[in-house]
Amino acid sequence: MLRLSLDCARLAVQGGDFAPILAEGADSIMRADAAAAFITVPLVDCAAGSRPRVVVAGGPPVDDSYISDLIELAPRHPHTARPGWFDAPTTRLSDLVDLPRFWETDLWQRFHGYVNGRYQCAANLGCHGGTAAFLVVQRVDRDFSDDDLAVLDLIRGPLIPAQAFRAAWDAATAQVRRTVGAAEAPLTAREEQVVGLVALGWTSARIGRHLHITERTVRKHLENINGKLGTTNRAAAVNRFRGLDPAGGSRRAGQR
């Protein structure tokens, strides 16, 4: 499980889609005879265009009606009804509810009945960029042991910080795009990556290792960035894309 988490963490840092690999690996390792699923849930109004995503392994794919049920019922599910649930440790459903009674509810039928997932265990993977993520594994005939919980919990160590880093990097590069106006010389995708990592406090050497380029190439990118933004050093460039004048005063994007 730790190897699976490390592999998925590398993909997360690179901006790749690790969800299918995570779901399939958990399905096999945890012997989830019902299904395993990686689920992301936006912690904002889904009507704004951001909807939950469910990637399933070992069970039938979900359709739009299931996603609609997820939006409607998630606030009442025992796993997600707890305050700050996305920071809670890995949890068995049987530790939260009386399972025989829960199996009789419409909530169980619509959430778990499609795979007859009578036993559930969920590893929370934190909230990143306004979206909470968790890995759910379900079984038909037997509950999860304490050892199962410990194994599934290994997913959290590498994957939570990897997702947090990628969300922060994406947010920084998105801020670059918003702030650098159309009237200015546009930054290349690589320059956006570099200035985004600079904004996270990374040194040129660390940026070079992460992007698999030399430190000299990083410095060249920074020179190009300063030339395009009209700044003189890396700190001024970061302030510039944040919408601040290098001297400290506020300024609008696109102004020289």
Buried (B, 14 or more C-beta within 10 A) or exposed (E): BEEBBBBBBEBBBEEEEBBEBBBBBBBEBBEBBBBBBBBBBBEEEBEEEBBBBBBBBBBEEBEEEBBBBBBEBBEEBBBBEEEEBBEBEBBBBBEBBEBEEBBEEEBBEBBBBBBBBBBBBBBBBBBBBEBBBBBBBBBEEEBBEEEBBEBBBBBBBBBBBBBBBBBBBBBBBEBBEEBBEEEBEEBEEBBBBBBBBBBBEBEBEBBBBBBEBEBEBBBEBBEBBBEBBBBEEBEBBBBBBBBBEBEEEEBEBEEE
